[in-house]
Amino acid sequence: MPPTYDIRLIAPSGYPQSAEAMRRGIARLEAAGHRVTGQEVLARRELRFAGSDAERAADLNALADPSRDLPDIALAIRGGYGAHPLLPLLDYEGLGRRLRGAPVALLGLSDFTALQCALYAKSGLVTLGGPMLGGDFGAASLDAQTWAHVWETLAAEEGQATWDAPETSDIHVEGTLWGGNLAMLAGLAGTPYFPAIDGGILYVEDLAEPPYRVERMLYQLLHAGVLRRQAALVVGDFINYRVTEYDNGYDVDVALDRIAAASGVPIVRGLPFGHGPRKFTLPFGAPGRLRVAAGQARLTFTGHPRPKTP
């Protein structure tokens, strides 16, 4: 029988767009036997945020408080802008001291990438990119692979993800697995909150970003000296963007081709990860291995948070 988890909700970014989706997500988690706490964060509002900067930072800093029990999972309710103002407010020393090596999974996506960058750079914490409460667990139609993979990853000593990559040359690389939302990564490059990772396997995704902005953000990582230091770039979902007649055939695939030529870094496409309904759960900061052979990509990783290890 799979383990059940104590899940504490955190709201580091926007407030719920749909209260119904949040209720549906909680109901699904509880029906699977998990215990969900912290539901008070769902009612907070300040401007477009789920509470003040101080309140939202306190969600995370509470994990450093030795007087409070740790959850198995600290689950972001949603993304949206809001994480950047929290970065100077986090107790990196306390979080690192209490959580480094502890079986606690911090899980989120999109804007959550900014927190993942900072927590790894400042505290050495390995976190997880993956489904969130509202848009994923609370979706009207829950993707079966997304649901299954998150629990498989949390329970597995070696996590894995496989997908079709028919247009990718065979490669085999190892390195630190990290990444997330491209806009968050590009926006933090060159700041104290951006991790220095050499020889890594960098995965990226984004939502509603036109091809020229995708290329520009990747060039930001290239010009900042980040991209060329990676062993591979793995491309997740880039969805809901528009092209115009003026683009003249220039789309995200072409932008990626141009970045591959400029950087010399192998690019592997087709990773189910991002703002689409189907996504793998992937660590930020754990050792990984990527192999592509005969049009199949396989990513394996260890050292990720594993609450309630079987």
C-alpha positions as CSV (number, residue, x, y, z in Angstrom):
1,M,0.0,0.0,0.0
2,P,1.5,3.4,-1.0
3,P,2.4,5.8,1.9
4,T,0.1,8.7,2.8
5,Y,1.6,12.1,3.6
6,D,1.1,15.1,5.8
7,I,0.8,18.0,3.4
8,R,1.1,21.6,4.5
9,L,-0.2,24.2,2.0
10,I,2.0,27.2,1.3
11,A,1.1,30.3,-0.8
12,P,4.2,32.1,-1.9
13,S,2.8,33.8,-4.9
14,G,-0.7,34.5,-6.2
15,Y,-4.0,34.0,-4.5
16,P,-6.4,31.3,-5.8
17,Q,-7.9,32.1,-9.2
18,S,-10.5,29.4,-8.6
19,A,-11.7,28.5,-5.1
20,E,-13.5,25.5,-6.6
21,A,-10.2,24.1,-8.0
22,M,-8.5,24.5,-4.6
23,R,-11.4,22.6,-2.9
24,R,-11.3,19.9,-5.5
25,G,-7.5,19.5,-5.1
26,I,-7.9,19.1,-1.3
27,A,-10.7,16.7,-1.7
28,R,-8.6,14.5,-4.1
29,L,-5.6,14.5,-1.8
30,E,-7.8,13.7,1.3
31,A,-9.6,10.9,-0.6
32,A,-6.2,9.3,-1.3
33,G,-5.6,9.3,2.4
34,H,-3.3,12.3,2.7
35,R,-3.7,14.9,5.5
36,V,-3.9,18.5,4.3
37,T,-3.2,21.4,6.7
38,G,-2.6,25.1,6.2
39,Q,-5.8,25.7,4.4
40,E,-6.0,29.2,5.9
41,V,-3.6,30.5,3.3
42,L,-6.3,30.1,0.7
43,A,-8.3,33.0,2.1
44,R,-5.4,35.5,2.2
45,R,-5.5,38.4,-0.2
46,E,-3.3,41.5,-0.7
47,L,-3.3,43.0,-4.2
48,R,-2.7,40.1,-6.5
49,F,-0.9,38.1,-3.9
50,A,-1.9,35.4,-1.4
51,G,-1.1,37.7,1.6
52,S,1.6,40.2,2.4
53,D,5.2,39.6,1.6
54,A,5.8,38.9,5.3
55,E,2.9,36.4,5.5
56,R,4.0,34.5,2.4
57,A,7.6,34.4,3.6
58,A,6.4,33.1,6.9
59,D,4.9,30.1,5.2
60,L,8.4,29.0,4.3
61,N,10.2,30.2,7.4
62,A,7.9,28.2,9.5
63,L,9.7,25.1,8.2
64,A,12.8,26.4,10.0
65,D,11.0,26.7,13.4
66,P,12.1,23.8,15.6
67,S,9.0,24.2,17.8
68,R,6.7,23.2,14.8
69,D,6.3,19.7,13.4
70,L,7.6,19.3,9.9
71,P,5.1,18.2,7.2
72,D,6.1,15.5,4.7
73,I,5.3,17.9,1.8
74,A,5.1,21.7,1.7
75,L,2.8,22.2,-1.4
76,A,2.5,25.5,-3.3
77,I,-1.1,26.3,-4.0
78,R,-0.3,28.0,-7.3
79,G,2.2,30.1,-9.2
80,G,1.8,33.6,-10.5
81,Y,4.1,36.5,-9.7
82,G,5.1,36.9,-6.0
83,A,8.2,34.9,-5.1
84,H,10.8,37.5,-5.9
85,P,10.0,39.9,-3.1
86,L,10.3,37.0,-0.6
87,L,13.9,36.1,-1.4
88,P,15.5,38.6,1.0
89,L,13.0,37.6,3.7
90,L,13.8,33.9,4.0
91,D,15.7,32.3,6.9
92,Y,18.2,30.5,4.7
93,E,20.4,29.5,7.6
94,G,17.5,28.1,9.6
95,L,16.0,26.4,6.6
96,G,19.2,24.8,5.6
97,R,20.0,23.7,9.2
98,R,16.6,22.0,9.7
99,L,15.7,20.8,6.2
100,R,19.0,19.8,4.6
101,G,18.8,16.0,4.5
102,A,15.4,16.0,6.2
103,P,12.6,14.0,4.4
104,V,10.6,17.0,3.6
105,A,9.5,17.8,0.0
106,L,9.0,21.4,-1.1
107,L,6.9,21.1,-4.2
108,G,5.7,23.7,-6.8
109,L,6.1,25.0,-10.3
110,S,6.3,28.2,-12.4
111,D,7.0,31.2,-10.1
112,F,8.1,28.6,-7.4
113,T,11.3,28.2,-9.5
114,A,12.6,31.5,-8.0
115,L,12.4,30.0,-4.5
116,Q,14.0,26.8,-5.7
117,C,16.9,28.7,-7.1
118,A,17.4,30.7,-3.9
119,L,17.0,27.7,-1.5
120,Y,19.5,25.7,-3.4
121,A,22.0,28.7,-3.8
122,K,21.7,29.9,-0.2
123,S,20.8,26.7,1.8
124,G,21.8,23.8,-0.4
125,L,18.2,22.5,-0.4
126,V,17.0,20.0,-3.0
127,T,13.4,20.7,-3.9
128,L,10.9,19.4,-6.4
129,G,9.2,20.9,-9.4
130,G,5.9,19.4,-10.1
131,P,2.1,19.6,-9.6
132,M,0.5,22.2,-7.5
133,L,-2.8,22.2,-5.6
134,G,-5.1,24.2,-7.8
135,G,-4.1,23.8,-11.4
136,D,-3.0,20.2,-11.2
137,F,-4.5,18.3,-8.2
138,G,-7.6,20.5,-8.5
139,A,-8.0,20.3,-12.3
140,A,-11.4,19.4,-13.6
141,S,-9.8,16.4,-15.3
142,L,-6.8,15.2,-13.4
143,D,-4.0,13.8,-15.6
144,A,-3.3,10.2,-14.6
145,Q,0.4,10.3,-15.3
146,T,0.9,13.5,-13.3
147,W,-0.9,12.0,-10.3
148,A,1.0,8.7,-10.5
149,H,4.5,10.1,-11.1
150,V,4.5,12.5,-8.1
151,W,3.8,9.6,-5.7
152,E,6.2,7.3,-7.5
153,T,9.0,9.9,-7.3
154,L,8.5,10.6,-3.6
155,A,8.7,6.9,-2.8
156,A,11.5,5.8,-5.2
157,E,15.2,5.7,-4.3
158,E,15.9,6.3,-8.0
159,G,13.3,8.5,-9.8
160,Q,12.9,8.2,-13.5
161,A,11.1,9.8,-16.5
162,T,11.0,8.5,-20.0
163,W,9.6,10.2,-23.1
164,D,9.8,10.1,-26.9
165,A,12.6,12.3,-28.4
166,P,12.6,11.1,-32.0
167,E,14.6,14.1,-33.4
168,T,17.4,14.0,-30.8
169,S,20.9,12.6,-31.4
170,D,22.0,9.9,-29.0
171,I,23.7,11.4,-25.9
172,H,24.6,10.2,-22.4
173,V,25.4,12.8,-19.8
174,E,25.4,13.0,-16.0
175,G,25.2,16.1,-13.7
176,T,23.1,18.1,-11.3
177,L,19.5,18.1,-12.4
178,W,17.9,21.5,-12.1
179,G,15.7,24.1,-13.7
180,G,12.1,25.1,-14.1
181,N,10.4,28.2,-15.4
182,L,12.7,29.9,-18.0
183,A,11.5,33.5,-17.1
184,M,12.4,32.9,-13.4
185,L,15.8,31.4,-14.3
186,A,16.7,34.2,-16.7
187,G,15.4,36.9,-14.3
188,L,17.7,35.7,-11.4
189,A,20.9,35.0,-13.4
190,G,23.6,37.2,-12.0
191,T,22.0,37.6,-8.6
192,P,23.0,36.1,-5.3
193,Y,19.9,33.9,-5.5
194,F,21.0,32.1,-8.6
195,P,22.9,28.8,-8.1
196,A,26.3,28.2,-9.7
197,I,26.0,24.8,-11.3
198,D,28.5,23.4,-13.7
199,G,28.0,20.3,-15.9
200,G,24.3,20.2,-15.0
201,I,21.3,18.9,-16.8
202,L,19.1,22.0,-17.1
203,Y,15.4,21.7,-17.9
204,V,13.2,24.6,-18.8
205,E,9.5,25.4,-19.6
206,D,7.3,28.5,-19.9
207,L,3.8,29.7,-20.6
208,A,2.6,32.2,-23.3
209,E,6.0,33.5,-24.1
210,P,6.5,34.3,-27.8
211,P,9.4,32.7,-29.5
212,Y,11.6,35.8,-29.6
213,R,11.3,36.1,-25.8
214,V,12.1,32.5,-25.3
215,E,15.3,33.0,-27.5
216,R,16.1,36.2,-25.6
217,M,15.9,34.6,-22.2
218,L,18.0,31.6,-23.4
219,Y,20.5,34.1,-24.7
220,Q,20.5,35.8,-21.3
221,L,21.6,32.4,-19.8
222,L,24.1,32.0,-22.5
223,H,25.6,35.5,-22.2
224,A,25.6,35.2,-18.4
225,G,27.9,32.1,-18.8
226,V,25.3,29.7,-17.5
227,L,24.1,27.8,-20.5
228,R,27.4,26.9,-22.0
229,R,28.5,25.3,-18.7
230,Q,25.6,22.8,-18.8
231,A,25.9,19.2,-20.1
232,A,22.5,19.3,-21.7
233,L,19.4,21.5,-22.0
234,V,16.1,19.6,-21.7
235,V,13.0,21.4,-23.1
236,G,9.7,21.0,-21.5
237,D,6.4,22.5,-22.4
238,F,6.3,25.9,-24.1
239,I,2.6,26.4,-24.7
240,N,-0.1,29.0,-25.3
241,Y,2.2,31.4,-27.3
242,R,1.2,33.2,-30.5
243,V,3.1,33.8,-33.7
244,T,2.2,36.4,-36.2
245,E,2.6,36.8,-40.0
246,Y,5.7,38.9,-39.3
247,D,7.4,36.0,-37.6
248,N,7.7,34.4,-41.0
249,G,8.0,30.8,-39.8
250,Y,9.9,31.7,-36.7
251,D,8.6,29.6,-33.8
252,V,9.9,28.1,-30.6
253,D,11.5,25.2,-32.4
254,V,13.4,27.5,-34.6
255,A,14.4,29.6,-31.6
256,L,15.8,26.5,-29.9
257,D,17.7,25.5,-33.1
258,R,19.3,28.9,-33.0
259,I,20.3,28.6,-29.4
260,A,21.7,25.1,-30.0
261,A,23.9,26.5,-32.8
262,A,25.0,29.4,-30.7
263,S,25.7,27.5,-27.5
264,G,26.9,24.1,-28.7
265,V,24.9,22.5,-25.9
266,P,22.9,19.4,-26.7
267,I,19.1,20.0,-26.6
268,V,16.6,17.3,-25.8
269,R,13.0,18.2,-26.5
270,G,9.6,16.8,-25.6
271,L,9.9,16.6,-21.8
272,P,6.4,16.5,-20.3
273,F,7.0,19.2,-17.7
274,G,5.5,22.7,-17.3
275,H,2.1,24.3,-17.5
276,G,0.4,21.6,-19.5
277,P,-1.7,19.0,-17.7
278,R,0.8,16.2,-18.0
279,K,4.0,16.7,-16.1
280,F,6.8,14.7,-14.4
281,T,7.9,15.6,-10.9
282,L,11.6,16.5,-11.1
283,P,14.2,17.5,-8.5
284,F,16.1,20.8,-8.4
285,G,19.6,20.1,-7.3
286,A,19.8,16.3,-7.3
287,P,22.3,14.1,-9.2
288,G,20.9,13.1,-12.5
289,R,21.6,11.0,-15.6
290,L,20.2,11.6,-19.1
291,R,20.4,9.1,-21.9
292,V,18.9,9.4,-25.3
293,A,19.1,6.4,-27.6
294,A,17.0,5.4,-30.6
295,G,14.6,8.2,-30.2
296,Q,13.8,7.5,-26.5
297,A,14.9,9.8,-23.7
298,R,15.4,8.5,-20.2
299,L,16.2,10.7,-17.2
300,T,17.1,9.1,-13.8
301,F,17.9,10.8,-10.5
302,T,18.7,10.1,-6.9
303,G,19.1,12.2,-3.8
304,H,15.7,13.9,-4.0
305,P,13.4,14.4,-1.0
306,R,11.7,11.1,0.0
307,P,9.3,11.5,2.9
308,K,8.3,8.3,4.6
309,T,10.9,6.2,2.9
310,P,9.5,2.7,2.4
